[in-house]
């Protein structure tokens, strides 16, 4: 157990009934948790977390769906490939490719997606590139990348300073974070109104342990460097809006709510959008899993009939 996690409150249960597996790909291994039967539902985590963030939600959804929770490339126990000057190995298209490879491996031609933060950006790119594969998706506390950069002001830049700082050339942010990864993680993720209260001991231990690896710190920085460059180019090349149902949820105490019209920005990128604010801040799936489930259960049920 990571020393910084010892004072956190343990969850009563933690992915009970889930298997932990690895998928071998030509670039490396993708770690994922899986349980349940029924329509496939993939859950994609955010920064700087792992699939552990779904521990309070995934077991409930697994009563109805086959729930698949991968670690994105660059994070957790998944591959952390070498990068290049364009940051293409950490583009959301590359990350989405890992998810597609996993769903192909499991035999799922079409599937549902629930996603938080960076995972929502992966879900957006996957859905735009492969609209025939995605039945419906819901995103938690994000607006589209290009539109957020376009509309960002100084207030957002101060609140989400990491959006800019992490994109600085390597190895500047990597060295600064690597000097004390736990301090960085806890300070950044505990900065919201709820502090560190949303994080269960088991999940926090996994986050801090995985994030301490230098290749994970670098992979996360590359995720943000890609977002500010090649991901924008991919966004600009789109010729059509998303057509599948999209449910956008955001925290009423969060930075997104304070600085953006989340629903309006998603309406620029998708035709079939609805959404609203939930109580809480950025880490909705851990702070208020019951509220997320209240929205997700009918949304995914309607999408699958």
C-alpha positions in Angstrom: 0.0 0.0 0.0 1.3 3.4 -1.0 2.0 5.4 2.3 -0.1 8.3 1.0 -3.1 6.1 0.6 -3.2 4.7 4.1 -5.3 7.4 5.5 -8.0 7.2 2.7 -11.2 5.5 3.4 -11.4 1.9 2.0 -14.2 1.0 -0.3 -16.4 -1.8 1.0 -15.9 -3.7 -2.2 -13.5 -3.2 -5.1 -14.3 -4.7 -8.5 -15.8 -7.8 -6.9 -16.5 -10.4 -9.7 -14.2 -8.7 -12.2 -11.3 -10.5 -13.9 -8.0 -8.7 -14.6 -6.6 -9.5 -18.1 -4.0 -8.3 -20.6 -4.4 -8.1 -24.4 -1.2 -8.4 -26.3 -0.9 -6.0 -29.3 2.0 -5.3 -31.7 2.9 -2.3 -29.7 2.5 -3.7 -26.2 -0.1 -5.0 -23.7 -3.4 -3.4 -22.8 -4.6 -4.1 -19.3 -8.3 -4.4 -18.6 -10.9 -5.4 -16.1 -14.0 -7.3 -17.3 -17.2 -8.8 -15.9 -20.8 -9.4 -16.8 -22.9 -10.5 -19.7 -25.1 -8.6 -22.1 -24.5 -5.7 -24.4 -20.8 -4.5 -24.3 -20.1 -1.3 -22.4 -16.5 0.0 -22.3 -15.5 2.6 -19.6 -12.6 4.9 -20.3 -10.8 6.7 -17.4 -9.2 10.1 -17.2 -6.0 11.8 -16.1 -4.0 11.0 -14.0 -6.0 7.8 -13.1 -6.5 4.3 -14.2 -9.5 2.0 -14.7 -9.7 1.8 -10.9 -11.9 5.0 -11.1 -14.9 2.9 -12.1 -14.9 0.7 -8.9 -18.2 2.1 -7.6 -20.0 2.0 -10.9 -18.7 -0.9 -13.0 -20.1 -3.7 -10.7 -23.6 -2.2 -10.8 -23.5 -1.9 -14.6 -22.1 -5.4 -14.9 -25.4 -6.8 -13.7 -26.9 -5.8 -17.1 -23.9 -5.3 -19.4 -20.5 -6.9 -20.2 -18.4 -4.1 -18.7 -14.8 -3.6 -20.0 -12.5 -1.2 -18.2 -9.1 -0.8 -19.9 -6.2 1.4 -18.8 -5.5 3.8 -21.6 -2.0 3.7 -23.2 0.4 5.7 -21.2 -1.5 5.0 -18.0 -1.8 2.3 -15.4 -0.7 -1.1 -16.4 -1.1 -0.6 -20.2 1.6 0.0 -22.9 3.6 3.1 -22.8 5.2 3.3 -26.3 8.0 5.5 -27.5 6.8 8.8 -28.9 7.8 10.9 -31.9 8.0 14.5 -32.9 4.3 14.6 -33.9 3.1 12.9 -30.6 1.1 10.5 -32.9 1.7 7.5 -30.6 -0.3 9.3 -27.9 -3.0 10.8 -30.2 -6.5 10.1 -29.2 -6.7 8.2 -32.5 -3.9 5.9 -31.3 -5.5 5.5 -27.9 -8.8 4.7 -29.6 -7.1 2.1 -31.7 -6.2 0.1 -28.5 -9.8 0.2 -27.5 -11.0 -1.0 -30.9 -8.4 -3.8 -30.8 -9.7 -4.9 -27.4 -13.3 -4.9 -28.5 -12.4 -6.8 -31.7 -10.6 -9.3 -29.5 -13.7 -9.7 -27.4 -15.9 -10.1 -30.5 -17.9 -6.9 -30.2 -18.7 -5.1 -33.4 -20.7 -2.4 -31.7 -20.6 -1.2 -28.1 -21.6 1.5 -25.7 -19.0 3.9 -24.2 -19.0 5.7 -20.8 -16.0 8.0 -20.4 -14.4 10.5 -18.0 -12.0 13.3 -18.8 -9.2 12.2 -21.2 -11.2 9.0 -21.8 -14.0 11.2 -23.1 -11.6 12.6 -25.7 -10.6 9.1 -26.7 -14.3 8.2 -27.0 -15.0 11.3 -29.1 -12.2 10.4 -31.6 -13.2 6.7 -31.7 -16.8 7.7 -32.4 -15.9 10.2 -35.0 -13.6 7.8 -36.9 -15.8 4.7 -36.4 -19.4 5.9 -36.1 -20.7 2.4 -37.1 -19.0 0.9 -34.0 -20.5 3.1 -31.2 -24.1 2.6 -30.2 -24.1 5.6 -27.8 -21.7 7.4 -25.5 -21.7 9.5 -22.4 -18.9 11.8 -21.3 -18.3 13.0 -17.7 -17.0 16.6 -17.1 -15.4 17.4 -20.4 -16.2 19.5 -23.4 -14.6 18.9 -26.8 -10.8 19.5 -26.9 -10.7 22.0 -29.9 -13.6 24.1 -28.6 -12.1 24.2 -25.1 -8.8 25.5 -26.3 -10.7 28.0 -28.6 -12.8 29.4 -25.8 -10.4 29.2 -22.9 -9.7 32.4 -21.0 -7.3 33.3 -18.2 -9.6 31.9 -15.5 -9.6 28.5 -17.1 -5.9 28.6 -17.7 -5.3 29.2 -14.0 -7.7 26.5 -12.9 -6.5 24.0 -15.5 -2.9 25.1 -15.6 -1.8 21.5 -16.3 -3.4 21.7 -19.8 -0.6 24.0 -20.8 2.2 23.1 -18.4 2.2 19.4 -19.4 2.6 20.3 -23.0 6.0 21.9 -22.5 8.9 20.1 -24.2 10.2 17.0 -22.6 11.8 16.5 -20.1 10.9 19.6 -18.2 7.5 18.6 -16.8 8.6 15.0 -16.5 11.5 15.9 -14.3 9.5 18.3 -12.1 6.7 15.7 -11.5 9.2 12.9 -11.2 10.9 14.6 -8.2 7.8 13.8 -6.1 5.0 12.1 -8.1 2.7 11.5 -5.1 2.9 15.2 -4.1 2.0 16.3 -7.6 -0.8 13.8 -7.9 -2.3 14.6 -4.5 -2.0 18.3 -4.8 -3.4 18.4 -8.3 -6.3 16.0 -7.8 -7.1 17.3 -4.3 -7.5 20.9 -5.4 -11.2 20.8 -6.0 -13.9 21.6 -3.5 -14.2 17.9 -2.4 -10.4 17.6 -1.8 -9.3 14.0 -1.8 -12.5 12.7 -0.3 -13.8 11.1 -3.5 -10.9 8.6 -3.7 -11.2 5.2 -2.0 -8.1 3.7 -0.5 -7.7 0.9 -3.0 -8.1 3.2 -6.0 -5.8 5.9 -4.6 -3.1 3.2 -3.9 -3.4 2.1 -7.6 -3.2 5.7 -8.9 -0.2 6.6 -6.9 1.7 3.4 -7.5 1.1 3.5 -11.2 1.8 7.2 -11.6 5.1 6.9 -9.9 6.6 5.2 -12.9 8.7 7.6 -15.1 7.2 6.1 -18.2 3.7 6.8 -16.9 4.6 10.4 -16.1 6.0 10.8 -19.6 3.0 9.0 -21.2 0.6 11.4 -19.5 2.6 14.4 -20.7 2.5 13.0 -24.2 -1.3 12.6 -24.0 -1.5 16.4 -23.4 1.1 17.3 -26.0 -0.9 15.3 -28.5 -4.1 17.0 -27.5 -2.7 20.5 -28.2 -1.3 19.4 -31.6 -2.2 16.3 -33.6 -5.5 15.9 -32.0 -6.6 19.4 -33.1 -5.5 18.5 -36.6 -7.7 15.4 -36.5 -10.6 17.5 -35.2 -10.2 20.0 -38.0 -10.3 17.3 -40.6 -13.7 16.1 -39.5 -16.4 16.5 -42.1 -19.5 15.4 -40.1 -20.9 15.6 -36.7 -21.4 12.6 -34.4 -24.7 11.0 -35.1 -25.1 8.5 -32.2 -26.8 9.6 -29.0 -24.4 11.5 -26.7 -25.1 12.3 -23.1 -22.9 15.0 -21.5 -22.7 15.3 -17.8 -20.6 17.7 -15.8 -20.0 18.6 -12.2 -21.8 21.7 -11.0 -18.8 22.6 -8.8 -16.2 21.9 -11.4 -14.0 23.9 -13.7 -16.0 22.9 -16.8 -19.2 24.4 -15.4 -17.5 27.5 -14.3 -15.8 28.4 -17.6 -17.7 26.7 -20.5 -21.2 26.0 -21.8 -20.6 22.3 -22.0 -23.8 21.4 -23.7 -23.5 24.1 -26.4 -19.9 23.0 -27.2 -21.0 19.4 -27.6 -23.8 20.5 -29.9 -21.2 21.9 -32.2 -19.7 18.4 -32.6 -22.7 16.1 -32.4 -26.3 16.1 -33.6 -28.0 14.1 -30.9 -26.9 15.6 -27.6 -28.4 16.2 -24.3 -26.9 16.8 -20.9 -27.0 18.5 -17.5 -24.9 19.2 -14.4 -24.7 16.7 -11.5 -23.8 17.5 -7.9 -20.1 17.4 -7.3 -16.9 18.3 -9.0 -14.6 16.7 -11.6 -14.4 13.2 -10.2 -18.1 12.4 -10.5 -17.9 8.6 -10.8 -16.1 8.4 -7.4 -17.7 11.4 -5.6 -21.3 10.7 -6.6 -21.5 7.3 -8.4 -25.2 7.0 -7.6 -26.0 10.2 -9.5 -24.0 9.0 -12.5 -25.8 5.7 -12.5 -29.2 7.5 -12.3 -28.3 9.2 -15.6 -26.5 6.3 -17.2 -28.9 3.4 -16.6 -31.8 4.8 -18.5 -29.6 6.3 -21.2 -27.8 3.1 -22.0 -31.0 1.1 -21.7 -32.8 3.3 -24.2 -29.8 3.0 -26.6 -29.9 -0.8 -26.6 -33.6 -1.1 -26.6 
